[in-house]
Amino acid sequence: MSDQEELIRKYEEVVEVAASIASIDHDINNQLMVFALVERRLQNAAQQYNDEKLLRSSQQVAEALDNIKRILSRLQNLKKLDLIKEKREKRE
């Protein structure tokens, strides 16, 4: 195998992996909805019972959810690349 053929093979592998990664954001977002609901319930309970520890916990969960959402937004950028779109369309 020539160097150019090897480079093309590696490039195709990278595109395949990137397409796989780009498709997981939907699955993660679905699960995040559950955590967002739980966080909202924690916040409501903390306010109802005037519980500072519970309120802090709810804020920590909200911050973690925001961090995960920022990470997922970077995956959205990956999904917009033409090569990734093409690879994902071929899979479907």
C-alpha positions as a Markdown table, in Angstrom:
| # | Residue | x | y | z |
|---|---|---|---|---|
| 1 | Met | 0.0 | 0.0 | 0.0 |
| 2 | Ser | 1.4 | 3.4 | -1.0 |
| 3 | Asp | 1.8 | 6.2 | 1.4 |
| 4 | Gln | -1.0 | 8.1 | -0.3 |
| 5 | Glu | -3.4 | 5.1 | -0.1 |
| 6 | Glu | -2.5 | 4.7 | 3.6 |
| 7 | Leu | -3.2 | 8.3 | 4.2 |
| 8 | Ile | -6.6 | 8.0 | 2.5 |
| 9 | Arg | -7.5 | 4.9 | 4.5 |
| 10 | Lys | -6.6 | 6.8 | 7.8 |
| 11 | Tyr | -8.6 | 9.8 | 6.6 |
| 12 | Glu | -11.7 | 7.6 | 5.9 |
| 13 | Glu | -11.3 | 6.1 | 9.4 |
| 14 | Val | -11.3 | 9.5 | 11.0 |
| 15 | Val | -14.4 | 10.6 | 9.1 |
| 16 | Glu | -16.1 | 7.3 | 10.1 |
| 17 | Val | -15.3 | 7.9 | 13.8 |
| 18 | Ala | -16.3 | 11.6 | 13.6 |
| 19 | Ala | -19.6 | 10.7 | 12.0 |
| 20 | Ser | -20.3 | 8.2 | 14.8 |
| 21 | Ile | -19.5 | 10.7 | 17.5 |
| 22 | Ala | -21.6 | 13.3 | 15.8 |
| 23 | Ser | -24.7 | 11.1 | 16.0 |
| 24 | Ile | -24.6 | 10.5 | 19.7 |
| 25 | Asp | -25.7 | 14.0 | 20.7 |
| 26 | His | -29.3 | 13.2 | 20.1 |
| 27 | Asp | -29.1 | 10.2 | 22.4 |
| 28 | Ile | -27.4 | 12.2 | 25.1 |
| 29 | Asn | -29.9 | 15.1 | 24.8 |
| 30 | Asn | -32.8 | 12.7 | 25.4 |
| 31 | Gln | -31.2 | 11.6 | 28.6 |
| 32 | Leu | -30.4 | 15.1 | 29.7 |
| 33 | Met | -34.1 | 16.0 | 29.6 |
| 34 | Val | -34.6 | 13.5 | 32.5 |
| 35 | Phe | -31.9 | 15.2 | 34.5 |
| 36 | Ala | -33.2 | 18.7 | 33.7 |
| 37 | Leu | -36.6 | 17.6 | 35.1 |
| 38 | Val | -35.0 | 16.2 | 38.2 |
| 39 | Glu | -33.0 | 19.4 | 38.7 |
| 40 | Arg | -36.2 | 21.5 | 38.4 |
| 41 | Arg | -37.9 | 19.3 | 41.0 |
| 42 | Leu | -34.9 | 19.7 | 43.3 |
| 43 | Gln | -35.0 | 23.5 | 42.9 |
| 44 | Asn | -38.8 | 23.6 | 43.6 |
| 45 | Ala | -38.4 | 21.3 | 46.7 |
| 46 | Ala | -35.5 | 23.5 | 48.0 |
| 47 | Gln | -37.6 | 26.6 | 47.7 |
| 48 | Gln | -40.7 | 24.9 | 49.2 |
| 49 | Tyr | -38.8 | 23.6 | 52.2 |
| 50 | Asn | -36.3 | 26.5 | 52.4 |
| 51 | Asp | -33.4 | 24.0 | 52.2 |
| 52 | Glu | -30.1 | 25.7 | 51.3 |
| 53 | Lys | -28.2 | 22.4 | 50.8 |
| 54 | Leu | -30.8 | 21.2 | 48.4 |
| 55 | Leu | -30.8 | 24.5 | 46.6 |
| 56 | Arg | -27.0 | 24.3 | 46.2 |
| 57 | Ser | -27.3 | 20.7 | 45.0 |
| 58 | Ser | -29.8 | 21.8 | 42.4 |
| 59 | Gln | -27.5 | 24.6 | 41.3 |
| 60 | Gln | -24.6 | 22.2 | 40.9 |
| 61 | Val | -26.8 | 19.9 | 38.8 |
| 62 | Ala | -27.9 | 22.9 | 36.7 |
| 63 | Glu | -24.3 | 23.9 | 36.1 |
| 64 | Ala | -23.3 | 20.4 | 35.1 |
| 65 | Leu | -26.2 | 20.2 | 32.7 |
| 66 | Asp | -25.1 | 23.6 | 31.2 |
| 67 | Asn | -21.5 | 22.2 | 30.8 |
| 68 | Ile | -22.8 | 19.1 | 29.0 |
| 69 | Lys | -25.0 | 21.2 | 26.7 |
| 70 | Arg | -21.9 | 23.3 | 25.7 |
| 71 | Ile | -20.0 | 20.2 | 24.9 |
| 72 | Leu | -23.0 | 18.9 | 22.8 |
| 73 | Ser | -23.1 | 22.2 | 20.9 |
| 74 | Arg | -19.5 | 21.5 | 19.7 |
| 75 | Leu | -20.8 | 18.2 | 18.4 |
| 76 | Gln | -23.4 | 20.1 | 16.5 |
| 77 | Asn | -20.6 | 22.0 | 14.7 |
| 78 | Leu | -19.1 | 18.6 | 13.8 |
| 79 | Lys | -22.4 | 17.5 | 12.3 |
| 80 | Lys | -22.4 | 20.5 | 10.0 |
| 81 | Leu | -19.2 | 19.4 | 8.2 |
| 82 | Asp | -20.0 | 18.2 | 4.6 |
| 83 | Leu | -17.9 | 15.1 | 5.0 |
| 84 | Ile | -19.7 | 14.1 | 8.1 |
| 85 | Lys | -23.1 | 14.8 | 6.6 |
| 86 | Glu | -22.3 | 12.6 | 3.6 |
| 87 | Lys | -21.0 | 9.7 | 5.8 |
| 88 | Arg | -24.1 | 9.9 | 8.0 |
| 89 | Glu | -26.4 | 10.0 | 5.0 |
| 90 | Lys | -24.8 | 6.9 | 3.6 |
| 91 | Arg | -25.4 | 5.0 | 6.9 |
| 92 | Glu | -29.1 | 5.8 | 6.8 |
